[in-house]
Amino acid sequence: MGLRLAACVAALGIATMAASPAAAQKKGGTLRLYHNDNPPSTSLLEESTIASVMPFAAVFNNLVMFDPAKVHESIDTVIPDLAESWSWDPTSTKLTFKLRHGVKWHDGQPFTAKDVQCTWRMLIGKAETQDFKRNPRKVWYTKLKDVSINGDDEATFELTEPQPGLLALLASAFSVVYPCHVPQQVMRTKPVGTGPFKFVEFRRGDQIRLVRNPDYFKKDRPYLDEIAVRTIDSRATRMLAFATGDFDITFPSDVSIPLMKDVKARAPNAICEMTATNTQINLMVNRVNPPFDNADIRHAMSLALDRKAFNTILFEGGARLGGAMLAKPEGEWGMPAEQLSTLTGYGPDTAKNLAEAQAIMQKLGYSDAKPLSIKIQTRNLPTYRDPAVILADQLRKIYIQAELDILDTPRWYSRLQRKDYTIGLNITGVSVDDPDGNLVENYSCNSERNYTQYCNADVDKLLAAQSRELDKDKRRKIVFDIERLLVEDAARPIILHSSAANCWQPYVRNFHPHDNSQYNNLRFEDVWLDQ
């Protein structure tokens, strides 16, 4: 489907959604959610974690969004949000949005094209005032020269060359539009948006409250009066509280396969769906810190990974094996199994891989009697800690003696941003299944989220080539070439692509977890409670 035709088809999506029957839908009530952690801040443009997206996505809008009713996200499921429609010029380098008129920010100020221009000028570093503390997705917009405006209701993204993935990036939960008149210091603690819910309070480690926006531009939305989020550190306590009816929906990816069985046993009427989360468990090695500046050690660590053991222990075999892009069948860019098996460390002979890794380490002077002692830093969540324990055990087999260093979320992300670590067990969340939203963000030389400081000029050239390629099949072949280089370089060895369950009470209606991202369907504007 061509870019312009896709835009026209997508623009009809919101009309279809608005025309669906609403007679059975009930207004009112509080959606009760729990949080497993403390959000670093309320500023989605500065954060890279679902810890911020889950409670605060409902405050904001995008220009476009992935259709919440379509389970699989793709360029073809993008529908209007603050934009009424969009169109590409014949060169595919100018993307023009017609904006909704009459939309208001939560503080009553009008939303205009200047807010769109201001937001992306901040993101590309072209704004007159730039006070982001972090800008993790600046690299998404390296082709964006500027955003020009025509009156209050039209904005045009002007690119240096085509970028077919741009529309998908703009639909990400991390691509919200900010108000020009509100300082970033305020957006980090008391965000102002145009979204279905207005921010009320954020008590760190306790609770978050949002209330219905009575002036929301989407007719009859939201149905709920309030969203209340409570922080609970213990996963066992969270699961029990959901099973006994204290909460309506579980936190994304919090319910593992073994825990889902327990939840269903305690609450047989609960609805649970297992999905791919588009999060990947990976080994991070800070390649500028000795001795890990030695490529042989990094190669040995990559060979030592027994992915089948991780999958069996953590997911009962339910996770996906893949490269950097989301694995098949959910992933649109995932390598076929027969190609994946030819990559270093992905073959079925794990004993052979381990023997090769041991030989490399012995040649470097390491042994059981003379191990390499390290600390593995990871985040203080079970989804991080559990695989970190397995990683430490597997590295011990190649004479690496590892001790876990557990960090809370703010310290974890602060360390990553500063590259202040040596070895890390990370779970990288990818909000959009597109190479520009994953490979470019995590592996290009100048990306803020390139936590391992990996830099390969050949990879950067291929990243640029795939980004401008309009033919999806040709683009996919370039992506596969990139995947091979990343594995050969042990850039950030991917262990597994996670699967997890979302569970919700039977009276929660119109909630549709997406099968290739846990990030982009957390606004809850179409959810209602049948109570």
DRENTORKOL-158100 format. One record per residue (C-alpha): residue in one letter; chain; x, y, z. Coordinates in steps of 0.5 Angstrom, whole numbers. Layout:
N
R | type | mol | X | Y | Z
R | a | A | X | Y | Z
...
***
This chain:
531
R | type | mol | X | Y | Z
R | m | A | 0 | 0 | 0
R | g | A | 3 | 7 | -2
R | l | A | 4 | 12 | 3
R | r | A | -1 | 17 | 1
R | l | A | -6 | 11 | 0
R | a | A | -5 | 9 | 7
R | a | A | -6 | 16 | 10
R | c | A | -12 | 16 | 7
R | v | A | -15 | 9 | 9
R | a | A | -12 | 11 | 16
R | a | A | -16 | 17 | 16
R | l | A | -22 | 14 | 16
R | g | A | -21 | 9 | 22
R | i | A | -23 | 14 | 27
R | a | A | -29 | 16 | 23
R | t | A | -31 | 8 | 24
R | m | A | -29 | 8 | 31
R | a | A | -33 | 14 | 33
R | a | A | -39 | 11 | 29
R | s | A | -39 | 4 | 33
R | p | A | -45 | 3 | 37
R | a | A | -44 | 6 | 44
R | a | A | -51 | 4 | 47
R | a | A | -48 | -1 | 52
R | q | A | -42 | 3 | 54
R | k | A | -43 | 6 | 61
R | k | A | -40 | 12 | 64
R | g | A | -37 | 13 | 71
R | g | A | -32 | 9 | 76
R | t | A | -25 | 9 | 77
R | l | A | -20 | 5 | 74
R | r | A | -16 | 2 | 79
R | l | A | -9 | 0 | 77
R | y | A | -2 | -2 | 81
R | h | A | 5 | 0 | 79
R | n | A | 11 | -4 | 80
R | d | A | 16 | 2 | 81
R | n | A | 17 | 9 | 82
R | p | A | 17 | 13 | 75
R | p | A | 23 | 17 | 74
R | s | A | 19 | 23 | 72
R | t | A | 12 | 25 | 69
R | s | A | 16 | 27 | 62
R | l | A | 15 | 22 | 57
R | l | A | 19 | 26 | 52
R | e | A | 25 | 25 | 57
R | e | A | 24 | 18 | 59
R | s | A | 25 | 11 | 56
R | t | A | 21 | 7 | 61
R | i | A | 14 | 4 | 61
R | a | A | 14 | 6 | 69
R | s | A | 13 | 13 | 66
R | v | A | 8 | 11 | 60
R | m | A | 3 | 7 | 64
R | p | A | 1 | 12 | 69
R | f | A | 2 | 18 | 65
R | a | A | 0 | 16 | 57
R | a | A | -7 | 18 | 59
R | v | A | -5 | 26 | 60
R | f | A | -3 | 27 | 53
R | n | A | -4 | 26 | 46
R | n | A | 0 | 25 | 39
R | l | A | -1 | 27 | 32
R | v | A | -3 | 20 | 30
R | m | A | -4 | 14 | 34
R | f | A | -4 | 6 | 33
R | d | A | -11 | 4 | 33
R | p | A | -13 | 1 | 40
R | a | A | -18 | -4 | 38
R | k | A | -13 | -7 | 33
R | v | A | -9 | -12 | 36
R | h | A | -3 | -12 | 32
R | e | A | 1 | -5 | 31
R | s | A | 3 | -3 | 24
R | i | A | 4 | 3 | 19
R | d | A | -3 | 1 | 17
R | t | A | -6 | 1 | 24
R | v | A | -4 | 8 | 25
R | i | A | -10 | 13 | 26
R | p | A | -11 | 20 | 27
R | d | A | -11 | 23 | 34
R | l | A | -9 | 31 | 34
R | a | A | -8 | 31 | 27
R | e | A | -15 | 30 | 23
R | s | A | -11 | 27 | 17
R | w | A | -4 | 27 | 14
R | s | A | -1 | 27 | 7
R | w | A | 6 | 26 | 4
R | d | A | 9 | 30 | -2
R | p | A | 11 | 27 | -9
R | t | A | 18 | 26 | -6
R | s | A | 16 | 23 | 1
R | t | A | 20 | 28 | 4
R | k | A | 15 | 33 | 7
R | l | A | 9 | 30 | 11
R | t | A | 4 | 35 | 12
R | f | A | -1 | 34 | 18
R | k | A | -8 | 38 | 18
R | l | A | -9 | 39 | 26
R | r | A | -16 | 39 | 30
R | h | A | -19 | 46 | 31
R | g | A | -21 | 48 | 38
R | v | A | -17 | 43 | 42
R | k | A | -15 | 46 | 49
R | w | A | -9 | 44 | 54
R | h | A | -11 | 42 | 61
R | d | A | -10 | 49 | 63
R | g | A | -15 | 52 | 58
R | q | A | -10 | 55 | 53
R | p | A | -11 | 53 | 46
R | f | A | -7 | 48 | 42
R | t | A | -4 | 50 | 36
R | a | A | 1 | 48 | 30
R | k | A | 6 | 52 | 34
R | d | A | 6 | 47 | 40
R | v | A | 7 | 42 | 34
R | q | A | 13 | 46 | 32
R | c | A | 16 | 47 | 39
R | t | A | 16 | 40 | 41
R | w | A | 20 | 37 | 35
R | r | A | 24 | 43 | 35
R | m | A | 26 | 41 | 42
R | l | A | 27 | 34 | 40
R | i | A | 32 | 36 | 34
R | g | A | 35 | 41 | 39
R | k | A | 33 | 47 | 34
R | a | A | 29 | 51 | 40
R | e | A | 30 | 57 | 42
R | t | A | 30 | 55 | 50
R | q | A | 32 | 47 | 51
R | d | A | 32 | 45 | 58
R | f | A | 31 | 37 | 57
R | k | A | 35 | 33 | 62
R | r | A | 35 | 28 | 57
R | n | A | 33 | 27 | 50
R | p | A | 33 | 19 | 48
R | r | A | 29 | 20 | 42
R | k | A | 33 | 25 | 38
R | v | A | 36 | 20 | 34
R | w | A | 29 | 18 | 31
R | y | A | 29 | 25 | 28
R | t | A | 36 | 26 | 25
R | k | A | 33 | 27 | 18
R | l | A | 28 | 32 | 20
R | k | A | 30 | 39 | 18
R | d | A | 25 | 43 | 21
R | v | A | 17 | 43 | 22
R | s | A | 14 | 49 | 19
R | i | A | 7 | 51 | 20
R | n | A | 1 | 54 | 16
R | g | A | -3 | 58 | 21
R | d | A | -6 | 55 | 27
R | d | A | -8 | 48 | 24
R | e | A | -3 | 46 | 19
R | a | A | 4 | 43 | 21
R | t | A | 9 | 40 | 16
R | f | A | 15 | 36 | 18
R | e | A | 21 | 37 | 13
R | l | A | 26 | 32 | 12
R | t | A | 33 | 31 | 8
R | e | A | 31 | 25 | 5
R | p | A | 25 | 20 | 6
R | q | A | 24 | 16 | 12
R | p | A | 18 | 11 | 11
R | g | A | 18 | 9 | 19
R | l | A | 17 | 16 | 21
R | l | A | 9 | 15 | 22
R | a | A | 10 | 9 | 26
R | l | A | 15 | 13 | 30
R | l | A | 10 | 19 | 31
R | a | A | 5 | 14 | 34
R | s | A | 9 | 11 | 39
R | a | A | 7 | 13 | 46
R | f | A | 14 | 17 | 47
R | s | A | 12 | 22 | 41
R | v | A | 7 | 26 | 45
R | v | A | 6 | 33 | 44
R | y | A | 8 | 38 | 49
R | p | A | 5 | 45 | 50
R | c | A | 10 | 51 | 48
R | h | A | 8 | 55 | 54
R | v | A | 9 | 50 | 60
R | p | A | 17 | 50 | 62
R | q | A | 20 | 43 | 62
R | q | A | 21 | 43 | 70
R | v | A | 14 | 43 | 71
R | m | A | 13 | 37 | 65
R | r | A | 17 | 33 | 70
R | t | A | 13 | 33 | 76
R | k | A | 6 | 36 | 74
R | p | A | 5 | 35 | 66
R | v | A | 0 | 39 | 62
R | g | A | -3 | 35 | 56
R | t | A | -9 | 35 | 52
R | g | A | -11 | 28 | 53
R | p | A | -17 | 24 | 56
R | f | A | -15 | 25 | 63
R | k | A | -12 | 31 | 67
R | f | A | -6 | 30 | 72
R | v | A | -8 | 31 | 80
R | e | A | -2 | 28 | 84
R | f | A | 4 | 24 | 84
R | r | A | 6 | 22 | 91
R | r | A | 13 | 18 | 89
R | g | A | 12 | 11 | 92
R | d | A | 5 | 11 | 94
R | q | A | 0 | 13 | 89
R | i | A | -2 | 17 | 82
R | r | A | -9 | 20 | 81
R | l | A | -12 | 23 | 74
R | v | A | -19 | 25 | 73
R | r | A | -23 | 26 | 67
R | n | A | -22 | 31 | 62
R | p | A | -29 | 34 | 61
R | d | A | -27 | 38 | 55
R | y | A | -23 | 32 | 51
R | f | A | -24 | 33 | 44
R | k | A | -26 | 26 | 43
R | k | A | -34 | 26 | 43
R | d | A | -36 | 22 | 49
R | r | A | -29 | 20 | 51
R | p | A | -27 | 18 | 56
R | y | A | -32 | 14 | 60
R | l | A | -28 | 13 | 66
R | d | A | -28 | 19 | 72
R | e | A | -22 | 17 | 74
R | i | A | -15 | 13 | 74
R | a | A | -12 | 11 | 81
R | v | A | -5 | 8 | 81
R | r | A | -2 | 5 | 87
R | t | A | 5 | 3 | 88
R | i | A | 6 | -4 | 91
R | d | A | 14 | -6 | 91
R | s | A | 12 | -14 | 92
R | r | A | 10 | -18 | 86
R | a | A | 7 | -23 | 90
R | t | A | 3 | -18 | 94
R | r | A | 1 | -15 | 87
R | m | A | -2 | -21 | 84
R | l | A | -6 | -23 | 91
R | a | A | -9 | -16 | 91
R | f | A | -11 | -17 | 83
R | a | A | -14 | -24 | 85
R | t | A | -18 | -21 | 91
R | g | A | -21 | -16 | 86
R | d | A | -17 | -10 | 89
R | f | A | -15 | -8 | 82
R | d | A | -18 | -8 | 75
R | i | A | -12 | -9 | 71
R | t | A | -5 | -12 | 72
R | f | A | 1 | -8 | 70
R | p | A | 4 | -9 | 63
R | s | A | 9 | -15 | 63
R | d | A | 8 | -16 | 70
R | v | A | 5 | -23 | 70
R | s | A | 10 | -29 | 68
R | i | A | 7 | -35 | 65
R | p | A | 8 | -39 | 72
R | l | A | 4 | -33 | 75
R | m | A | -1 | -33 | 70
R | k | A | -3 | -40 | 73
R | d | A | -3 | -38 | 80
R | v | A | -8 | -32 | 78
R | k | A | -13 | -36 | 74
R | a | A | -13 | -41 | 80
R | r | A | -15 | -35 | 85
R | a | A | -19 | -31 | 80
R | p | A | -22 | -36 | 75
R | n | A | -26 | -31 | 72
R | a | A | -20 | -26 | 70
R | i | A | -19 | -25 | 63
R | c | A | -11 | -26 | 62
R | e | A | -8 | -26 | 55
R | m | A | 0 | -28 | 54
R | t | A | 3 | -23 | 49
R | a | A | 10 | -21 | 46
R | t | A | 12 | -15 | 50
R | n | A | 17 | -12 | 45
R | t | A | 22 | -12 | 51
R | q | A | 28 | -16 | 50
R | i | A | 33 | -19 | 55
R | n | A | 40 | -17 | 53
R | l | A | 47 | -17 | 56
R | m | A | 50 | -10 | 56
R | v | A | 58 | -10 | 56
R | n | A | 61 | -3 | 57
R | r | A | 66 | -4 | 51
R | v | A | 71 | 2 | 53
R | n | A | 72 | -1 | 60
R | p | A | 78 | -6 | 61
R | p | A | 78 | -12 | 60
R | f | A | 72 | -11 | 56
R | d | A | 75 | -7 | 51
R | n | A | 78 | -14 | 49
R | a | A | 73 | -16 | 43
R | d | A | 75 | -23 | 45
R | i | A | 72 | -23 | 52
R | r | A | 66 | -20 | 49
R | h | A | 65 | -26 | 44
R | a | A | 66 | -31 | 49
R | m | A | 61 | -28 | 54
R | s | A | 56 | -28 | 48
R | l | A | 58 | -35 | 46
R | a | A | 57 | -37 | 53
R | l | A | 49 | -35 | 53
R | d | A | 45 | -41 | 53
R | r | A | 38 | -38 | 51
R | k | A | 34 | -45 | 52
R | a | A | 36 | -45 | 59
R | f | A | 33 | -38 | 60
R | n | A | 27 | -39 | 56
R | t | A | 26 | -46 | 60
R | i | A | 27 | -43 | 67
R | l | A | 24 | -36 | 66
R | f | A | 18 | -37 | 61
R | e | A | 17 | -45 | 61
R | g | A | 19 | -44 | 53
R | g | A | 14 | -39 | 52
R | a | A | 19 | -33 | 50
R | r | A | 22 | -32 | 43
R | l | A | 29 | -33 | 40
R | g | A | 31 | -27 | 36
R | g | A | 36 | -22 | 34
R | a | A | 35 | -14 | 36
R | m | A | 29 | -14 | 32
R | l | A | 22 | -17 | 35
R | a | A | 22 | -24 | 33
R | k | A | 17 | -28 | 29
R | p | A | 11 | -29 | 29
R | e | A | 9 | -22 | 32
R | g | A | 15 | -18 | 29
R | e | A | 15 | -16 | 22
R | w | A | 22 | -15 | 22
R | g | A | 24 | -21 | 25
R | m | A | 29 | -26 | 22
R | p | A | 27 | -33 | 20
R | a | A | 29 | -39 | 24
R | e | A | 33 | -42 | 19
R | q | A | 37 | -35 | 18
R | l | A | 38 | -34 | 26
R | s | A | 41 | -41 | 27
R | t | A | 47 | -39 | 23
R | l | A | 49 | -33 | 27
R | t | A | 54 | -34 | 32
R | g | A | 51 | -37 | 39
R | y | A | 44 | -38 | 36
R | g | A | 46 | -45 | 34
R | p | A | 43 | -51 | 37
R | d | A | 50 | -54 | 40
R | t | A | 51 | -50 | 46
R | a | A | 56 | -55 | 49
R | k | A | 60 | -53 | 43
R | n | A | 59 | -46 | 44
R | l | A | 61 | -46 | 51
R | a | A | 67 | -50 | 50
R | e | A | 69 | -45 | 45
R | a | A | 68 | -39 | 50
R | q | A | 72 | -43 | 55
R | a | A | 78 | -44 | 50
R | i | A | 78 | -36 | 49
R | m | A | 78 | -35 | 56
R | q | A | 83 | -40 | 58
R | k | A | 88 | -37 | 52
R | l | A | 87 | -30 | 56
R | g | A | 89 | -33 | 62
R | y | A | 83 | -34 | 66
R | s | A | 81 | -41 | 69
R | d | A | 77 | -43 | 75
R | a | A | 83 | -42 | 80
R | k | A | 84 | -35 | 77
R | p | A | 77 | -32 | 75
R | l | A | 75 | -25 | 73
R | s | A | 71 | -22 | 78
R | i | A | 66 | -17 | 76
R | k | A | 59 | -14 | 78
R | i | A | 53 | -15 | 74
R | q | A | 48 | -9 | 75
R | t | A | 41 | -9 | 74
R | r | A | 34 | -6 | 76
R | n | A | 31 | -8 | 82
R | l | A | 25 | -11 | 79
R | p | A | 24 | -19 | 79
R | t | A | 24 | -19 | 71
R | y | A | 31 | -16 | 71
R | r | A | 33 | -20 | 77
R | d | A | 31 | -27 | 75
R | p | A | 35 | -27 | 69
R | a | A | 41 | -23 | 72
R | v | A | 42 | -29 | 77
R | i | A | 42 | -34 | 71
R | l | A | 47 | -30 | 67
R | a | A | 51 | -30 | 73
R | d | A | 51 | -38 | 73
R | q | A | 52 | -38 | 66
R | l | A | 58 | -33 | 66
R | r | A | 61 | -37 | 72
R | k | A | 62 | -43 | 67
R | i | A | 67 | -39 | 63
R | y | A | 71 | -37 | 69
R | i | A | 67 | -30 | 70
R | q | A | 65 | -29 | 78
R | a | A | 60 | -25 | 78
R | e | A | 56 | -21 | 84
R | l | A | 49 | -18 | 83
R | d | A | 49 | -10 | 84
R | i | A | 41 | -8 | 84
R | l | A | 39 | -1 | 83
R | d | A | 33 | 2 | 84
R | t | A | 30 | 5 | 77
R | p | A | 32 | 12 | 78
R | r | A | 39 | 10 | 80
R | w | A | 39 | 5 | 74
R | y | A | 37 | 10 | 69
R | s | A | 42 | 15 | 71
R | r | A | 47 | 10 | 71
R | l | A | 46 | 8 | 64
R | q | A | 45 | 15 | 61
R | r | A | 52 | 16 | 64
R | k | A | 55 | 10 | 62
R | d | A | 57 | 9 | 69
R | y | A | 57 | 1 | 69
R | t | A | 61 | -5 | 67
R | i | A | 57 | -11 | 66
R | g | A | 49 | -10 | 66
R | l | A | 43 | -15 | 65
R | n | A | 38 | -10 | 62
R | i | A | 31 | -11 | 59
R | t | A | 30 | -6 | 53
R | g | A | 23 | -4 | 51
R | v | A | 22 | -2 | 44
R | s | A | 16 | 2 | 43
R | v | A | 15 | 1 | 36
R | d | A | 17 | -5 | 32
R | d | A | 21 | -1 | 26
R | p | A | 28 | -1 | 25
R | d | A | 28 | 7 | 26
R | g | A | 25 | 6 | 33
R | n | A | 30 | 0 | 35
R | l | A | 36 | -1 | 31
R | v | A | 37 | 7 | 30
R | e | A | 36 | 8 | 37
R | n | A | 40 | 3 | 41
R | y | A | 46 | 2 | 36
R | s | A | 48 | 8 | 32
R | c | A | 54 | 11 | 34
R | n | A | 51 | 18 | 36
R | s | A | 45 | 15 | 40
R | e | A | 43 | 17 | 47
R | r | A | 41 | 10 | 49
R | n | A | 47 | 7 | 46
R | y | A | 48 | 5 | 53
R | t | A | 54 | 0 | 51
R | q | A | 58 | 6 | 47
R | y | A | 58 | 1 | 41
R | c | A | 60 | 4 | 34
R | n | A | 61 | 1 | 28
R | a | A | 61 | 6 | 21
R | d | A | 59 | 0 | 17
R | v | A | 53 | -1 | 21
R | d | A | 51 | 7 | 21
R | k | A | 51 | 7 | 14
R | l | A | 47 | 1 | 13
R | l | A | 42 | 4 | 19
R | a | A | 42 | 10 | 14
R | a | A | 40 | 6 | 8
R | q | A | 35 | 2 | 11
R | s | A | 32 | 8 | 14
R | r | A | 31 | 12 | 7
R | e | A | 29 | 5 | 3
R | l | A | 21 | 6 | 1
R | d | A | 21 | -2 | -1
R | k | A | 19 | -6 | 5
R | d | A | 22 | -12 | 2
R | k | A | 29 | -9 | 0
R | r | A | 29 | -5 | 7
R | r | A | 28 | -12 | 11
R | k | A | 34 | -15 | 7
R | i | A | 38 | -9 | 10
R | v | A | 36 | -10 | 17
R | f | A | 38 | -17 | 16
R | d | A | 45 | -15 | 14
R | i | A | 45 | -10 | 20
R | e | A | 43 | -16 | 25
R | r | A | 49 | -20 | 23
R | l | A | 54 | -15 | 24
R | l | A | 51 | -14 | 31
R | v | A | 51 | -21 | 33
R | e | A | 59 | -22 | 30
R | d | A | 61 | -15 | 34
R | a | A | 57 | -18 | 40
R | a | A | 54 | -11 | 40
R | r | A | 49 | -12 | 46
R | p | A | 47 | -20 | 46
R | i | A | 40 | -21 | 46
R | i | A | 38 | -27 | 50
R | l | A | 31 | -27 | 49
R | h | A | 24 | -23 | 47
R | s | A | 20 | -23 | 53
R | s | A | 13 | -26 | 53
R | a | A | 8 | -24 | 59
R | a | A | 1 | -24 | 61
R | n | A | -4 | -18 | 62
R | c | A | -10 | -20 | 66
R | w | A | -16 | -16 | 67
R | q | A | -23 | -17 | 71
R | p | A | -29 | -19 | 67
R | y | A | -32 | -12 | 68
R | v | A | -27 | -9 | 64
R | r | A | -29 | -7 | 57
R | n | A | -26 | -5 | 51
R | f | A | -19 | -7 | 53
R | h | A | -14 | -10 | 48
R | p | A | -7 | -11 | 49
R | h | A | -3 | -11 | 43
R | d | A | 1 | -17 | 41
R | n | A | 7 | -13 | 39
R | s | A | 8 | -7 | 44
R | q | A | 6 | -6 | 51
R | y | A | 7 | 1 | 51
R | n | A | 2 | 4 | 46
R | n | A | -5 | 2 | 49
R | l | A | -5 | 5 | 56
R | r | A | -9 | 11 | 55
R | f | A | -15 | 8 | 57
R | e | A | -20 | 13 | 54
R | d | A | -24 | 7 | 51
R | v | A | -24 | 3 | 57
R | w | A | -31 | 3 | 61
R | l | A | -33 | -1 | 67
R | d | A | -39 | -6 | 67
R | q | A | -41 | -5 | 74
***
